[in-house]
Every structure is written in structure tokens, then in C-alpha cells.
Amino acid sequence: MYERMLNKEIVPTEETIRKYIGVKAFENMNKIKSAIEKKQKINTELRFPYGNKYGWGYRISDEKSKYLFDLFFEKGSINIMLKTVIKKDNEIEIYNKLSEEGKNYWENRYPCGNGGWIHYRVINKKHLKDIGLFLSIKTKQEIKI
């Protein structure tokens, strides 16, 4: 379970993606995109980045092409990869609202500068809330999913 779409030669269609990740994950993906679009316009680019182990996914950026996160397609789920920093008082407040899993993802992030890369597998509503909190820090806007 959770295998990624690793065949670079076959560009997936939206229907192929929906079938691969499943109905629930497809709904979660659309909830995330929809929540951000309530705050700002986004660009969604289908791509196969970072070599063969990441697979197909969407690069989500704001209207100025500023990177927000990557959303990778997995069998039965989606995986959000984003870089974030938690340092200011209001960001600590947001951190404290994370689930234990969300805090664990932050504590075990791939370090980079004074922040880090988080790879968060989204499976349930609690995970959606955490992604909304991480995106709130990233965008400096309240994102509720």
C-alpha cells in the first residue's frame, strides 16, 4: 500500500489519478486545493520531479508562482511535501494546535535551514486539519480544511 506512481513514461490523466489514489484520497486532494483557493489563486502543475522515487504529483504554487507544496499520488492516499518554518509566537500557537501525528511530522522533518521538509501522508480528517495548519504557517493566512 502507498506505492507511488513511478512510471515516468505514462502521463496520468485525472481519471487515472482518481482510480489510483482512491475516492477518499481524491476528495481529500480536492478539499486541500479548494481550501487554499478560498484565500488565493493557485497554479496546479502535473509533474514527475526529483527523480524516480517521488513519482507523479502536483506542484501547487500561488499566482506569483511561489512554491507552496507538492502533492504526490500514492495507492490509497496522497502525500504532501512542504517546506516550512515554525519560529514566531503565532506560529508556535498554530504548532500547539497540531495533532500528535502533526507534531511528530514536524519533529521528524528533513532539516533545512531553520525549518525543514515535511512529508505528510493524508488519510483522514485529522490529517487534513494538520495540513491546513502547516499551510497557514506557510501562506501566513488561515487555511481551514
Secondary structure as the mmCIF struct_conf table of DSSP 4:
data_model
#
loop_
_struct_conf.conf_type_id
_struct_conf.id
_struct_conf.beg_label_comp_id
_struct_conf.beg_label_asym_id
_struct_conf.beg_label_seq_id
_struct_conf.end_label_comp_id
_struct_conf.end_label_asym_id
_struct_conf.end_label_seq_id
STRN STRN1 ARG A 4 ARG A 4
TURN_TY1_P TURN_TY1_P1 LYS A 8 GLU A 9
BEND BEND1 ILE A 10 ILE A 10
HELX_LH_PP_P HELX_LH_PP_P1 VAL A 11 THR A 13
HELX_RH_AL_P HELX_RH_AL_P1 GLU A 14 ILE A 21
HELX_RH_AL_P HELX_RH_AL_P2 VAL A 23 GLU A 37
TURN_TY1_P TURN_TY1_P2 LYS A 38 LYS A 39
BEND BEND2 GLN A 40 GLN A 40
STRN STRN2 ILE A 42 ARG A 47
BEND BEND3 TYR A 50 GLY A 51
TURN_TY1_P TURN_TY1_P3 ASN A 52 TYR A 54
BEND BEND4 TRP A 56 TRP A 56
STRN STRN3 GLY A 57 ASP A 62
TURN_TY1_P TURN_TY1_P4 GLU A 63 LYS A 64
STRN STRN4 TYR A 67 GLU A 74
TURN_TY1_P TURN_TY1_P5 LYS A 75 GLY A 76
STRN STRN5 SER A 77 THR A 84
BEND BEND5 LYS A 88 LYS A 88
HELX_RH_AL_P HELX_RH_AL_P3 ASP A 89 LYS A 97
BEND BEND6 LEU A 98 LEU A 98
HELX_RH_AL_P HELX_RH_AL_P4 GLU A 100 GLU A 107
TURN_TY1_P TURN_TY1_P6 ASN A 108 ASN A 108
STRN STRN6 TYR A 110 CYS A 112
TURN_TY1_P TURN_TY1_P7 GLY A 113 ASN A 114
STRN STRN7 GLY A 115 VAL A 122
BEND BEND7 ASN A 124 ASN A 124
HELX_RH_AL_P HELX_RH_AL_P5 LYS A 125 THR A 139
TURN_TY1_P TURN_TY1_P8 LYS A 140 LYS A 140
BEND BEND8 GLN A 141 GLN A 141
#
